[in-house]
Amino acid sequence: MISHFSLTAFVRGASDNLLTEYFQRAGSPLELPARTPKKQRAEAVVESIARLGDDERSRFESDFREVHTLATASGIRRIIDEVNYSARVRRKSARPETATGRDRRPDRAASDRR
């Protein structure tokens, strides 16, 4: 069962480094208040997010909710399943043979002549 999402609890539980990196990559001017206890820092960040425009605020909340969802046992299984699926697809696409057993790679001799 997925636990209830709370933006304040999420920000309080997230590492400062990851939040800072997220805000930087998102191109957001938000910064974590320095030298502030974690609880007060989380409240200040949540208040700053609340003052953002609707689109940016919605994007942040959606991203954080997704991270929260993936941080559960079933979310971790989803991540592992995706990694396994992606690895199978990469292995399958890297095979040079077709169903007929012919080599699909371009002739190396032709490419060496160029």
Secondary structure, 3 states (H helix, E strand, C coil): CCCCCCHHHHHHHCCHHHHHHHHHHCCCCCCCCCCCCHHHHHHHHHHHHHCCCHHHHHHHHHHHHHHHHHCCHHHHHHHHHHHHHHHHHHHHHHCCECCCCCECCCCHHHHHCC
